[in-house]
């Protein structure tokens, strides 16, 4: 038949693949700008007043110079 089409019959979701450790959940190790700045400078959450641009540049510098990325 000319109109015959193949249709997917099973769905392997990303959630299932992460649960089965077939792929890595990249969001599990995500760090926000605020958290990174607070950890890097030893600040408590009350001390945190941070311009967004400064945090973004500090995080980018940290990531680009991290030993894992250099390796």
mmCIF file as Biopython writes it, N, C-alpha, C and O atoms, coordinates in Angstrom:
data_model
#
loop_
_atom_site.group_PDB
_atom_site.id
_atom_site.type_symbol
_atom_site.label_atom_id
_atom_site.label_alt_id
_atom_site.label_comp_id
_atom_site.label_asym_id
_atom_site.label_entity_id
_atom_site.label_seq_id
_atom_site.pdbx_PDB_ins_code
_atom_site.Cartn_x
_atom_site.Cartn_y
_atom_site.Cartn_z
_atom_site.occupancy
_atom_site.B_iso_or_equiv
_atom_site.auth_seq_id
_atom_site.auth_asym_id
_atom_site.pdbx_PDB_model_num
ATOM 1   N N  . UNK A ? 1  ? 0.824  -1.176 0.000  1.0 0.0 1  A 1 
ATOM 2   C CA . UNK A ? 1  ? 0.000  0.000  0.000  1.0 0.0 1  A 1 
ATOM 3   C C  . UNK A ? 1  ? 0.874  1.248  0.000  1.0 0.0 1  A 1 
ATOM 4   O O  . UNK A ? 1  ? 1.920  1.276  0.649  1.0 0.0 1  A 1 
ATOM 5   N N  . UNK A ? 2  ? 0.461  2.254  -0.707 1.0 0.0 2  A 1 
ATOM 6   C CA . UNK A ? 2  ? 1.216  3.492  -0.836 1.0 0.0 2  A 1 
ATOM 7   C C  . UNK A ? 2  ? 1.076  4.373  0.400  1.0 0.0 2  A 1 
ATOM 8   O O  . UNK A ? 2  ? 1.986  5.145  0.702  1.0 0.0 2  A 1 
ATOM 9   N N  . UNK A ? 3  ? -0.045 4.280  1.124  1.0 0.0 3  A 1 
ATOM 10  C CA . UNK A ? 3  ? -0.274 5.146  2.285  1.0 0.0 3  A 1 
ATOM 11  C C  . UNK A ? 3  ? 0.253  4.555  3.590  1.0 0.0 3  A 1 
ATOM 12  O O  . UNK A ? 3  ? 0.045  5.138  4.654  1.0 0.0 3  A 1 
ATOM 13  N N  . UNK A ? 4  ? 0.915  3.436  3.528  1.0 0.0 4  A 1 
ATOM 14  C CA . UNK A ? 4  ? 1.402  2.791  4.739  1.0 0.0 4  A 1 
ATOM 15  C C  . UNK A ? 4  ? 2.584  3.567  5.307  1.0 0.0 4  A 1 
ATOM 16  O O  . UNK A ? 4  ? 3.556  3.829  4.599  1.0 0.0 4  A 1 
ATOM 17  N N  . UNK A ? 5  ? 2.502  3.936  6.591  1.0 0.0 5  A 1 
ATOM 18  C CA . UNK A ? 5  ? 3.566  4.687  7.254  1.0 0.0 5  A 1 
ATOM 19  C C  . UNK A ? 5  ? 3.983  3.951  8.519  1.0 0.0 5  A 1 
ATOM 20  O O  . UNK A ? 5  ? 3.177  3.277  9.160  1.0 0.0 5  A 1 
ATOM 21  N N  . UNK A ? 6  ? 5.230  4.091  8.856  1.0 0.0 6  A 1 
ATOM 22  C CA . UNK A ? 6  ? 5.726  3.505  10.090 1.0 0.0 6  A 1 
ATOM 23  C C  . UNK A ? 6  ? 5.505  4.507  11.222 1.0 0.0 6  A 1 
ATOM 24  O O  . UNK A ? 6  ? 5.767  5.700  11.072 1.0 0.0 6  A 1 
ATOM 25  N N  . UNK A ? 7  ? 5.028  4.011  12.337 1.0 0.0 7  A 1 
ATOM 26  C CA . UNK A ? 7  ? 4.731  4.853  13.489 1.0 0.0 7  A 1 
ATOM 27  C C  . UNK A ? 7  ? 5.501  4.303  14.687 1.0 0.0 7  A 1 
ATOM 28  O O  . UNK A ? 7  ? 5.531  3.096  14.926 1.0 0.0 7  A 1 
ATOM 29  N N  . UNK A ? 8  ? 6.118  5.211  15.431 1.0 0.0 8  A 1 
ATOM 30  C CA . UNK A ? 8  ? 6.840  4.792  16.630 1.0 0.0 8  A 1 
ATOM 31  C C  . UNK A ? 8  ? 5.866  4.167  17.614 1.0 0.0 8  A 1 
ATOM 32  O O  . UNK A ? 8  ? 4.778  4.697  17.838 1.0 0.0 8  A 1 
ATOM 33  N N  . UNK A ? 9  ? 6.247  3.061  18.191 1.0 0.0 9  A 1 
ATOM 34  C CA . UNK A ? 9  ? 5.355  2.364  19.103 1.0 0.0 9  A 1 
ATOM 35  C C  . UNK A ? 9  ? 5.866  2.369  20.530 1.0 0.0 9  A 1 
ATOM 36  O O  . UNK A ? 9  ? 5.190  1.886  21.438 1.0 0.0 9  A 1 
ATOM 37  N N  . UNK A ? 10 ? 7.053  2.910  20.731 1.0 0.0 10 A 1 
ATOM 38  C CA . UNK A ? 10 ? 7.619  2.923  22.069 1.0 0.0 10 A 1 
ATOM 39  C C  . UNK A ? 10 ? 8.313  4.261  22.283 1.0 0.0 10 A 1 
ATOM 40  O O  . UNK A ? 10 ? 8.941  4.798  21.370 1.0 0.0 10 A 1 
ATOM 41  N N  . UNK A ? 11 ? 8.196  4.793  23.493 1.0 0.0 11 A 1 
ATOM 42  C CA . UNK A ? 11 ? 8.824  6.060  23.831 1.0 0.0 11 A 1 
ATOM 43  C C  . UNK A ? 11 ? 9.860  5.818  24.915 1.0 0.0 11 A 1 
ATOM 44  O O  . UNK A ? 11 ? 9.533  5.350  26.005 1.0 0.0 11 A 1 
ATOM 45  N N  . UNK A ? 12 ? 11.110 6.139  24.610 1.0 0.0 12 A 1 
ATOM 46  C CA . UNK A ? 12 ? 12.189 6.042  25.593 1.0 0.0 12 A 1 
ATOM 47  C C  . UNK A ? 12 ? 12.533 7.468  25.978 1.0 0.0 12 A 1 
ATOM 48  O O  . UNK A ? 12 ? 13.300 8.140  25.289 1.0 0.0 12 A 1 
ATOM 49  N N  . UNK A ? 13 ? 11.969 7.921  27.068 1.0 0.0 13 A 1 
ATOM 50  C CA . UNK A ? 13 ? 12.099 9.321  27.453 1.0 0.0 13 A 1 
ATOM 51  C C  . UNK A ? 13 ? 13.483 9.613  28.033 1.0 0.0 13 A 1 
ATOM 52  O O  . UNK A ? 13 ? 14.205 8.709  28.453 1.0 0.0 13 A 1 
ATOM 53  N N  . UNK A ? 14 ? 13.830 10.893 28.045 1.0 0.0 14 A 1 
ATOM 54  C CA . UNK A ? 14 ? 15.091 11.312 28.629 1.0 0.0 14 A 1 
ATOM 55  C C  . UNK A ? 14 ? 15.104 11.023 30.127 1.0 0.0 14 A 1 
ATOM 56  O O  . UNK A ? 14 ? 16.136 10.653 30.687 1.0 0.0 14 A 1 
ATOM 57  N N  . UNK A ? 15 ? 13.965 11.193 30.762 1.0 0.0 15 A 1 
ATOM 58  C CA . UNK A ? 15 ? 13.858 10.899 32.197 1.0 0.0 15 A 1 
ATOM 59  C C  . UNK A ? 15 ? 14.194 9.429  32.474 1.0 0.0 15 A 1 
ATOM 60  O O  . UNK A ? 15 ? 14.916 9.121  33.422 1.0 0.0 15 A 1 
ATOM 61  N N  . UNK A ? 16 ? 13.674 8.542  31.655 1.0 0.0 16 A 1 
ATOM 62  C CA . UNK A ? 16 ? 13.949 7.117  31.837 1.0 0.0 16 A 1 
ATOM 63  C C  . UNK A ? 16 ? 15.421 6.816  31.562 1.0 0.0 16 A 1 
ATOM 64  O O  . UNK A ? 16 ? 16.032 6.016  32.270 1.0 0.0 16 A 1 
ATOM 65  N N  . UNK A ? 17 ? 15.985 7.444  30.551 1.0 0.0 17 A 1 
ATOM 66  C CA . UNK A ? 17 ? 17.393 7.219  30.226 1.0 0.0 17 A 1 
ATOM 67  C C  . UNK A ? 17 ? 18.305 7.693  31.353 1.0 0.0 17 A 1 
ATOM 68  O O  . UNK A ? 17 ? 19.319 7.056  31.637 1.0 0.0 17 A 1 
ATOM 69  N N  . UNK A ? 18 ? 17.953 8.803  31.997 1.0 0.0 18 A 1 
ATOM 70  C CA . UNK A ? 18 ? 18.738 9.304  33.126 1.0 0.0 18 A 1 
ATOM 71  C C  . UNK A ? 18 ? 18.618 8.353  34.306 1.0 0.0 18 A 1 
ATOM 72  O O  . UNK A ? 18 ? 19.614 8.058  34.966 1.0 0.0 18 A 1 
ATOM 73  N N  . UNK A ? 19 ? 17.406 7.867  34.581 1.0 0.0 19 A 1 
ATOM 74  C CA . UNK A ? 19 ? 17.210 6.925  35.690 1.0 0.0 19 A 1 
ATOM 75  C C  . UNK A ? 19 ? 18.010 5.646  35.494 1.0 0.0 19 A 1 
ATOM 76  O O  . UNK A ? 19 ? 18.521 5.075  36.457 1.0 0.0 19 A 1 
ATOM 77  N N  . UNK A ? 20 ? 18.118 5.191  34.234 1.0 0.0 20 A 1 
ATOM 78  C CA . UNK A ? 20 ? 18.842 3.956  33.932 1.0 0.0 20 A 1 
ATOM 79  C C  . UNK A ? 20 ? 20.333 4.186  33.723 1.0 0.0 20 A 1 
ATOM 80  O O  . UNK A ? 20 ? 21.062 3.272  33.337 1.0 0.0 20 A 1 
ATOM 81  N N  . UNK A ? 21 ? 20.789 5.425  33.981 1.0 0.0 21 A 1 
ATOM 82  C CA . UNK A ? 21 ? 22.205 5.799  33.844 1.0 0.0 21 A 1 
ATOM 83  C C  . UNK A ? 21 ? 22.734 5.600  32.427 1.0 0.0 21 A 1 
ATOM 84  O O  . UNK A ? 21 ? 23.923 5.354  32.229 1.0 0.0 21 A 1 
ATOM 85  N N  . UNK A ? 22 ? 21.826 5.709  31.429 1.0 0.0 22 A 1 
ATOM 86  C CA . UNK A ? 22 ? 22.261 5.604  30.044 1.0 0.0 22 A 1 
ATOM 87  C C  . UNK A ? 22 ? 22.837 6.930  29.575 1.0 0.0 22 A 1 
ATOM 88  O O  . UNK A ? 22 ? 23.764 6.955  28.765 1.0 0.0 22 A 1 
ATOM 89  N N  . UNK A ? 23 ? 22.292 8.035  30.081 1.0 0.0 23 A 1 
ATOM 90  C CA . UNK A ? 23 ? 22.830 9.360  29.823 1.0 0.0 23 A 1 
ATOM 91  C C  . UNK A ? 23 ? 23.009 10.085 31.154 1.0 0.0 23 A 1 
ATOM 92  O O  . UNK A ? 23 ? 22.429 9.685  32.164 1.0 0.0 23 A 1 
ATOM 93  N N  . UNK A ? 24 ? 23.799 11.135 31.155 1.0 0.0 24 A 1 
ATOM 94  C CA . UNK A ? 24 ? 24.098 11.892 32.361 1.0 0.0 24 A 1 
ATOM 95  C C  . UNK A ? 24 ? 23.168 13.092 32.459 1.0 0.0 24 A 1 
ATOM 96  O O  . UNK A ? 24 ? 22.919 13.773 31.464 1.0 0.0 24 A 1 
ATOM 97  N N  . UNK A ? 25 ? 22.664 13.347 33.637 1.0 0.0 25 A 1 
ATOM 98  C CA . UNK A ? 25 ? 21.826 14.515 33.880 1.0 0.0 25 A 1 
ATOM 99  C C  . UNK A ? 25 ? 22.740 15.708 34.119 1.0 0.0 25 A 1 
ATOM 100 O O  . UNK A ? 25 ? 23.328 15.836 35.193 1.0 0.0 25 A 1 
ATOM 101 N N  . UNK A ? 26 ? 22.863 16.590 33.115 1.0 0.0 26 A 1 
ATOM 102 C CA . UNK A ? 26 ? 23.786 17.713 33.226 1.0 0.0 26 A 1 
ATOM 103 C C  . UNK A ? 26 ? 23.297 18.765 34.215 1.0 0.0 26 A 1 
ATOM 104 O O  . UNK A ? 26 ? 24.102 19.541 34.729 1.0 0.0 26 A 1 
ATOM 105 N N  . UNK A ? 27 ? 22.017 18.807 34.490 1.0 0.0 27 A 1 
ATOM 106 C CA . UNK A ? 27 ? 21.496 19.796 35.420 1.0 0.0 27 A 1 
ATOM 107 C C  . UNK A ? 27 ? 21.725 19.412 36.876 1.0 0.0 27 A 1 
ATOM 108 O O  . UNK A ? 27 ? 21.534 20.237 37.769 1.0 0.0 27 A 1 
ATOM 109 N N  . UNK A ? 28 ? 22.130 18.182 37.125 1.0 0.0 28 A 1 
ATOM 110 C CA . UNK A ? 28 ? 22.356 17.740 38.503 1.0 0.0 28 A 1 
ATOM 111 C C  . UNK A ? 28 ? 23.549 18.455 39.134 1.0 0.0 28 A 1 
ATOM 112 O O  . UNK A ? 28 ? 23.591 18.631 40.352 1.0 0.0 28 A 1 
ATOM 113 N N  . UNK A ? 29 ? 24.520 18.867 38.314 1.0 0.0 29 A 1 
ATOM 114 C CA . UNK A ? 29 ? 25.704 19.532 38.853 1.0 0.0 29 A 1 
ATOM 115 C C  . UNK A ? 29 ? 25.743 21.016 38.518 1.0 0.0 29 A 1 
ATOM 116 O O  . UNK A ? 29 ? 26.812 21.625 38.552 1.0 0.0 29 A 1 
ATOM 117 N N  . UNK A ? 30 ? 24.620 21.596 38.203 1.0 0.0 30 A 1 
ATOM 118 C CA . UNK A ? 30 ? 24.549 23.011 37.855 1.0 0.0 30 A 1 
ATOM 119 C C  . UNK A ? 30 ? 24.734 23.871 39.106 1.0 0.0 30 A 1 
ATOM 120 O O  . UNK A ? 30 ? 24.193 23.566 40.169 1.0 0.0 30 A 1 
ATOM 121 N N  . UNK A ? 31 ? 25.502 24.944 38.964 1.0 0.0 31 A 1 
ATOM 122 C CA . UNK A ? 31 ? 25.723 25.897 40.047 1.0 0.0 31 A 1 
ATOM 123 C C  . UNK A ? 31 ? 25.314 27.282 39.568 1.0 0.0 31 A 1 
ATOM 124 O O  . UNK A ? 31 ? 25.713 27.707 38.484 1.0 0.0 31 A 1 
ATOM 125 N N  . UNK A ? 32 ? 24.527 27.982 40.361 1.0 0.0 32 A 1 
ATOM 126 C CA . UNK A ? 32 ? 24.106 29.322 39.975 1.0 0.0 32 A 1 
ATOM 127 C C  . UNK A ? 32 ? 25.227 30.325 40.235 1.0 0.0 32 A 1 
ATOM 128 O O  . UNK A ? 32 ? 26.168 30.036 40.973 1.0 0.0 32 A 1 
ATOM 129 N N  . UNK A ? 33 ? 25.120 31.493 39.628 1.0 0.0 33 A 1 
ATOM 130 C CA . UNK A ? 33 ? 26.108 32.545 39.845 1.0 0.0 33 A 1 
ATOM 131 C C  . UNK A ? 33 ? 26.190 32.906 41.325 1.0 0.0 33 A 1 
ATOM 132 O O  . UNK A ? 33 ? 27.282 33.062 41.873 1.0 0.0 33 A 1 
ATOM 133 N N  . UNK A ? 34 ? 25.041 33.038 41.961 1.0 0.0 34 A 1 
ATOM 134 C CA . UNK A ? 34 ? 25.023 33.429 43.368 1.0 0.0 34 A 1 
ATOM 135 C C  . UNK A ? 34 ? 25.698 32.388 44.255 1.0 0.0 34 A 1 
ATOM 136 O O  . UNK A ? 34 ? 26.465 32.740 45.151 1.0 0.0 34 A 1 
ATOM 137 N N  . UNK A ? 35 ? 25.422 31.127 44.014 1.0 0.0 35 A 1 
ATOM 138 C CA . UNK A ? 35 ? 26.028 30.069 44.819 1.0 0.0 35 A 1 
ATOM 139 C C  . UNK A ? 35 ? 27.537 30.034 44.625 1.0 0.0 35 A 1 
ATOM 140 O O  . UNK A ? 35 ? 28.288 29.909 45.592 1.0 0.0 35 A 1 
ATOM 141 N N  . UNK A ? 36 ? 27.984 30.146 43.369 1.0 0.0 36 A 1 
ATOM 142 C CA . UNK A ? 36 ? 29.424 30.130 43.104 1.0 0.0 36 A 1 
ATOM 143 C C  . UNK A ? 36 ? 30.114 31.294 43.798 1.0 0.0 36 A 1 
ATOM 144 O O  . UNK A ? 36 ? 31.148 31.103 44.438 1.0 0.0 36 A 1 
ATOM 145 N N  . UNK A ? 37 ? 29.564 32.486 43.684 1.0 0.0 37 A 1 
ATOM 146 C CA . UNK A ? 37 ? 30.176 33.671 44.292 1.0 0.0 37 A 1 
ATOM 147 C C  . UNK A ? 37 ? 30.248 33.525 45.808 1.0 0.0 37 A 1 
ATOM 148 O O  . UNK A ? 37 ? 31.269 33.830 46.424 1.0 0.0 37 A 1 
ATOM 149 N N  . UNK A ? 38 ? 29.154 33.055 46.401 1.0 0.0 38 A 1 
ATOM 150 C CA . UNK A ? 38 ? 29.116 32.881 47.854 1.0 0.0 38 A 1 
ATOM 151 C C  . UNK A ? 38 ? 30.155 31.858 48.304 1.0 0.0 38 A 1 
ATOM 152 O O  . UNK A ? 38 ? 30.837 32.082 49.304 1.0 0.0 38 A 1 
ATOM 153 N N  . UNK A ? 39 ? 30.292 30.747 47.594 1.0 0.0 39 A 1 
ATOM 154 C CA . UNK A ? 39 ? 31.266 29.721 47.955 1.0 0.0 39 A 1 
ATOM 155 C C  . UNK A ? 39 ? 32.702 30.202 47.733 1.0 0.0 39 A 1 
ATOM 156 O O  . UNK A ? 39 ? 33.584 29.947 48.552 1.0 0.0 39 A 1 
ATOM 157 N N  . UNK A ? 40 ? 32.922 30.894 46.626 1.0 0.0 40 A 1 
ATOM 158 C CA . UNK A ? 40 ? 34.270 31.345 46.292 1.0 0.0 40 A 1 
ATOM 159 C C  . UNK A ? 40 ? 34.770 32.403 47.271 1.0 0.0 40 A 1 
ATOM 160 O O  . UNK A ? 40 ? 35.970 32.483 47.532 1.0 0.0 40 A 1 
ATOM 161 N N  . UNK A ? 41 ? 33.874 33.204 47.807 1.0 0.0 41 A 1 
ATOM 162 C CA . UNK A ? 41 ? 34.280 34.294 48.691 1.0 0.0 41 A 1 
ATOM 163 C C  . UNK A ? 41 ? 33.960 34.036 50.155 1.0 0.0 41 A 1 
ATOM 164 O O  . UNK A ? 41 ? 34.191 34.909 50.992 1.0 0.0 41 A 1 
ATOM 165 N N  . UNK A ? 42 ? 33.441 32.878 50.483 1.0 0.0 42 A 1 
ATOM 166 C CA . UNK A ? 42 ? 33.147 32.529 51.864 1.0 0.0 42 A 1 
ATOM 167 C C  . UNK A ? 42 ? 32.083 33.413 52.497 1.0 0.0 42 A 1 
ATOM 168 O O  . UNK A ? 42 ? 32.182 33.760 53.674 1.0 0.0 42 A 1 
ATOM 169 N N  . UNK A ? 43 ? 31.079 33.776 51.733 1.0 0.0 43 A 1 
ATOM 170 C CA . UNK A ? 43 ? 30.030 34.662 52.224 1.0 0.0 43 A 1 
ATOM 171 C C  . UNK A ? 43 ? 28.802 33.878 52.636 1.0 0.0 43 A 1 
ATOM 172 O O  . UNK A ? 43 ? 28.540 32.790 52.122 1.0 0.0 43 A 1 
ATOM 173 N N  . UNK A ? 44 ? 28.059 34.437 53.562 1.0 0.0 44 A 1 
ATOM 174 C CA . UNK A ? 44 ? 26.755 33.861 53.889 1.0 0.0 44 A 1 
ATOM 175 C C  . UNK A ? 44 ? 25.721 34.481 52.961 1.0 0.0 44 A 1 
ATOM 176 O O  . UNK A ? 44 ? 26.034 35.421 52.231 1.0 0.0 44 A 1 
ATOM 177 N N  . UNK A ? 45 ? 24.516 33.978 52.979 1.0 0.0 45 A 1 
ATOM 178 C CA . UNK A ? 45 ? 23.478 34.501 52.090 1.0 0.0 45 A 1 
ATOM 179 C C  . UNK A ? 45 ? 23.088 35.931 52.442 1.0 0.0 45 A 1 
ATOM 180 O O  . UNK A ? 45 ? 22.582 36.651 51.581 1.0 0.0 45 A 1 
ATOM 181 N N  . UNK A ? 46 ? 23.311 36.368 53.688 1.0 0.0 46 A 1 
ATOM 182 C CA . UNK A ? 46 ? 23.002 37.741 54.071 1.0 0.0 46 A 1 
ATOM 183 C C  . UNK A ? 46 ? 24.006 38.724 53.483 1.0 0.0 46 A 1 
ATOM 184 O O  . UNK A ? 46 ? 23.662 39.881 53.241 1.0 0.0 46 A 1 
ATOM 185 N N  . UNK A ? 47 ? 25.242 38.285 53.249 1.0 0.0 47 A 1 
ATOM 186 C CA . UNK A ? 47 ? 26.288 39.163 52.736 1.0 0.0 47 A 1 
ATOM 187 C C  . UNK A ? 47 ? 26.244 39.323 51.225 1.0 0.0 47 A 1 
ATOM 188 O O  . UNK A ? 47 ? 27.014 40.109 50.672 1.0 0.0 47 A 1 
ATOM 189 N N  . UNK A ? 48 ? 25.373 38.606 50.549 1.0 0.0 48 A 1 
ATOM 190 C CA . UNK A ? 48 ? 25.411 38.508 49.097 1.0 0.0 48 A 1 
ATOM 191 C C  . UNK A ? 48 ? 24.708 39.677 48.409 1.0 0.0 48 A 1 
ATOM 192 O O  . UNK A ? 48 ? 23.480 39.759 48.396 1.0 0.0 48 A 1 
ATOM 193 N N  . UNK A ? 49 ? 25.498 40.569 47.846 1.0 0.0 49 A 1 
ATOM 194 C CA . UNK A ? 49 ? 25.008 41.614 46.961 1.0 0.0 49 A 1 
ATOM 195 C C  . UNK A ? 49 ? 25.945 41.569 45.768 1.0 0.0 49 A 1 
ATOM 196 O O  . UNK A ? 49 ? 27.124 41.902 45.895 1.0 0.0 49 A 1 
ATOM 197 N N  . UNK A ? 50 ? 25.442 41.165 44.616 1.0 0.0 50 A 1 
ATOM 198 C CA . UNK A ? 50 ? 26.301 40.816 43.502 1.0 0.0 50 A 1 
ATOM 199 C C  . UNK A ? 50 ? 25.767 41.344 42.187 1.0 0.0 50 A 1 
ATOM 200 O O  . UNK A ? 50 ? 24.638 41.025 41.812 1.0 0.0 50 A 1 
ATOM 201 N N  . UNK A ? 51 ? 26.554 42.148 41.473 1.0 0.0 51 A 1 
ATOM 202 C CA . UNK A ? 51 ? 26.140 42.551 40.129 1.0 0.0 51 A 1 
ATOM 203 C C  . UNK A ? 51 ? 26.209 41.359 39.177 1.0 0.0 51 A 1 
ATOM 204 O O  . UNK A ? 51 ? 27.160 40.579 39.219 1.0 0.0 51 A 1 
ATOM 205 N N  . UNK A ? 52 ? 25.203 41.224 38.326 1.0 0.0 52 A 1 
ATOM 206 C CA . UNK A ? 52 ? 25.096 40.055 37.452 1.0 0.0 52 A 1 
ATOM 207 C C  . UNK A ? 52 ? 26.280 39.941 36.491 1.0 0.0 52 A 1 
ATOM 208 O O  . UNK A ? 52 ? 26.785 38.838 36.279 1.0 0.0 52 A 1 
ATOM 209 N N  . UNK A ? 53 ? 26.728 41.035 35.916 1.0 0.0 53 A 1 
ATOM 210 C CA . UNK A ? 53 ? 27.849 41.001 34.965 1.0 0.0 53 A 1 
ATOM 211 C C  . UNK A ? 53 ? 29.137 40.536 35.604 1.0 0.0 53 A 1 
ATOM 212 O O  . UNK A ? 53 ? 29.894 39.771 35.006 1.0 0.0 53 A 1 
ATOM 213 N N  . UNK A ? 54 ? 29.391 40.998 36.823 1.0 0.0 54 A 1 
ATOM 214 C CA . UNK A ? 54 ? 30.606 40.602 37.538 1.0 0.0 54 A 1 
ATOM 215 C C  . UNK A ? 54 ? 30.575 39.110 37.861 1.0 0.0 54 A 1 
ATOM 216 O O  . UNK A ? 54 ? 31.590 38.422 37.752 1.0 0.0 54 A 1 
ATOM 217 N N  . UNK A ? 55 ? 29.423 38.626 38.254 1.0 0.0 55 A 1 
ATOM 218 C CA . UNK A ? 55 ? 29.291 37.201 38.563 1.0 0.0 55 A 1 
ATOM 219 C C  . UNK A ? 55 ? 29.483 36.352 37.315 1.0 0.0 55 A 1 
ATOM 220 O O  . UNK A ? 55 ? 30.141 35.313 37.361 1.0 0.0 55 A 1 
ATOM 221 N N  . UNK A ? 56 ? 28.915 36.789 36.210 1.0 0.0 56 A 1 
ATOM 222 C CA . UNK A ? 56 ? 29.035 36.032 34.961 1.0 0.0 56 A 1 
ATOM 223 C C  . UNK A ? 56 ? 30.492 35.962 34.506 1.0 0.0 56 A 1 
ATOM 224 O O  . UNK A ? 56 ? 30.954 34.911 34.062 1.0 0.0 56 A 1 
ATOM 225 N N  . UNK A ? 57 ? 31.213 37.069 34.616 1.0 0.0 57 A 1 
ATOM 226 C CA . UNK A ? 57 ? 32.612 37.054 34.192 1.0 0.0 57 A 1 
ATOM 227 C C  . UNK A ? 57 ? 33.473 36.207 35.128 1.0 0.0 57 A 1 
ATOM 228 O O  . UNK A ? 57 ? 34.391 35.522 34.676 1.0 0.0 57 A 1 
ATOM 229 N N  . UNK A ? 58 ? 33.182 36.250 36.433 1.0 0.0 58 A 1 
ATOM 230 C CA . UNK A ? 58 ? 33.940 35.426 37.381 1.0 0.0 58 A 1 
ATOM 231 C C  . UNK A ? 58 ? 33.679 33.942 37.152 1.0 0.0 58 A 1 
ATOM 232 O O  . UNK A ? 58 ? 34.596 33.125 37.230 1.0 0.0 58 A 1 
ATOM 233 N N  . UNK A ? 59 ? 32.436 33.602 36.873 1.0 0.0 59 A 1 
ATOM 234 C CA . UNK A ? 59 ? 32.110 32.205 36.612 1.0 0.0 59 A 1 
ATOM 235 C C  . UNK A ? 59 ? 32.741 31.730 35.311 1.0 0.0 59 A 1 
ATOM 236 O O  . UNK A ? 59 ? 33.251 30.612 35.242 1.0 0.0 59 A 1 
ATOM 237 N N  . UNK A ? 60 ? 32.711 32.561 34.289 1.0 0.0 60 A 1 
ATOM 238 C CA . UNK A ? 60 ? 33.334 32.194 33.009 1.0 0.0 60 A 1 
ATOM 239 C C  . UNK A ? 60 ? 34.839 32.008 33.183 1.0 0.0 60 A 1 
ATOM 240 O O  . UNK A ? 60 ? 35.416 31.082 32.613 1.0 0.0 60 A 1 
ATOM 241 N N  . UNK A ? 61 ? 35.472 32.872 33.957 1.0 0.0 61 A 1 
ATOM 242 C CA . UNK A ? 61 ? 36.908 32.748 34.209 1.0 0.0 61 A 1 
ATOM 243 C C  . UNK A ? 61 ? 37.213 31.461 34.974 1.0 0.0 61 A 1 
ATOM 244 O O  . UNK A ? 61 ? 38.179 30.767 34.658 1.0 0.0 61 A 1 
ATOM 245 N N  . UNK A ? 62 ? 36.399 31.142 35.970 1.0 0.0 62 A 1 
ATOM 246 C CA . UNK A ? 62 ? 36.573 29.920 36.742 1.0 0.0 62 A 1 
ATOM 247 C C  . UNK A ? 62 ? 36.459 28.685 35.847 1.0 0.0 62 A 1 
ATOM 248 O O  . UNK A ? 62 ? 37.282 27.772 35.924 1.0 0.0 62 A 1 
ATOM 249 N N  . UNK A ? 63 ? 35.440 28.671 35.008 1.0 0.0 63 A 1 
ATOM 250 C CA . UNK A ? 63 ? 35.204 27.522 34.144 1.0 0.0 63 A 1 
ATOM 251 C C  . UNK A ? 63 ? 36.345 27.377 33.124 1.0 0.0 63 A 1 
ATOM 252 O O  . UNK A ? 63 ? 36.819 26.265 32.891 1.0 0.0 63 A 1 
ATOM 253 N N  . UNK A ? 64 ? 36.782 28.466 32.525 1.0 0.0 64 A 1 
ATOM 254 C CA . UNK A ? 64 ? 37.820 28.378 31.495 1.0 0.0 64 A 1 
ATOM 255 C C  . UNK A ? 64 ? 39.171 27.975 32.084 1.0 0.0 64 A 1 
ATOM 256 O O  . UNK A ? 64 ? 39.998 27.400 31.376 1.0 0.0 64 A 1 
ATOM 257 N N  . UNK A ? 65 ? 39.410 28.262 33.358 1.0 0.0 65 A 1 
ATOM 258 C CA . UNK A ? 65 ? 40.691 27.929 33.977 1.0 0.0 65 A 1 
ATOM 259 C C  . UNK A ? 65 ? 40.645 26.682 34.856 1.0 0.0 65 A 1 
ATOM 260 O O  . UNK A ? 65 ? 41.645 26.315 35.472 1.0 0.0 65 A 1 
ATOM 261 N N  . UNK A ? 66 ? 39.490 26.037 34.911 1.0 0.0 66 A 1 
ATOM 262 C CA . UNK A ? 66 ? 39.353 24.849 35.754 1.0 0.0 66 A 1 
ATOM 263 C C  . UNK A ? 66 ? 40.232 23.717 35.215 1.0 0.0 66 A 1 
ATOM 264 O O  . UNK A ? 66 ? 40.278 23.503 34.004 1.0 0.0 66 A 1 
ATOM 265 N N  . UNK A ? 67 ? 40.929 22.989 36.093 1.0 0.0 67 A 1 
ATOM 266 C CA . UNK A ? 67 ? 41.838 21.924 35.641 1.0 0.0 67 A 1 
ATOM 267 C C  . UNK A ? 67 ? 41.170 20.865 34.751 1.0 0.0 67 A 1 
ATOM 268 O O  . UNK A ? 67 ? 41.816 20.317 33.858 1.0 0.0 67 A 1 
ATOM 269 N N  . UNK A ? 68 ? 39.904 20.578 34.983 1.0 0.0 68 A 1 
ATOM 270 C CA . UNK A ? 68 ? 39.217 19.589 34.161 1.0 0.0 68 A 1 
ATOM 271 C C  . UNK A ? 68 ? 39.112 20.077 32.727 1.0 0.0 68 A 1 
ATOM 272 O O  . UNK A ? 68 ? 39.338 19.308 31.792 1.0 0.0 68 A 1 
ATOM 273 N N  . UNK A ? 69 ? 38.776 21.326 32.547 1.0 0.0 69 A 1 
ATOM 274 C CA . UNK A ? 69 ? 38.673 21.877 31.187 1.0 0.0 69 A 1 
ATOM 275 C C  . UNK A ? 69 ? 40.032 21.993 30.524 1.0 0.0 69 A 1 
ATOM 276 O O  . UNK A ? 69 ? 40.147 21.789 29.316 1.0 0.0 69 A 1 
ATOM 277 N N  . UNK A ? 70 ? 41.071 22.319 31.297 1.0 0.0 70 A 1 
ATOM 278 C CA . UNK A ? 70 ? 42.400 22.416 30.730 1.0 0.0 70 A 1 
ATOM 279 C C  . UNK A ? 70 ? 42.948 21.062 30.310 1.0 0.0 70 A 1 
ATOM 280 O O  . UNK A ? 70 ? 43.714 20.964 29.351 1.0 0.0 70 A 1 
ATOM 281 N N  . UNK A ? 71 ? 42.556 20.022 31.028 1.0 0.0 71 A 1 
ATOM 282 C CA . UNK A ? 71 ? 43.025 18.677 30.696 1.0 0.0 71 A 1 
ATOM 283 C C  . UNK A ? 71 ? 42.368 18.219 29.414 1.0 0.0 71 A 1 
ATOM 284 O O  . UNK A ? 71 ? 42.625 17.108 28.951 1.0 0.0 71 A 1 
#
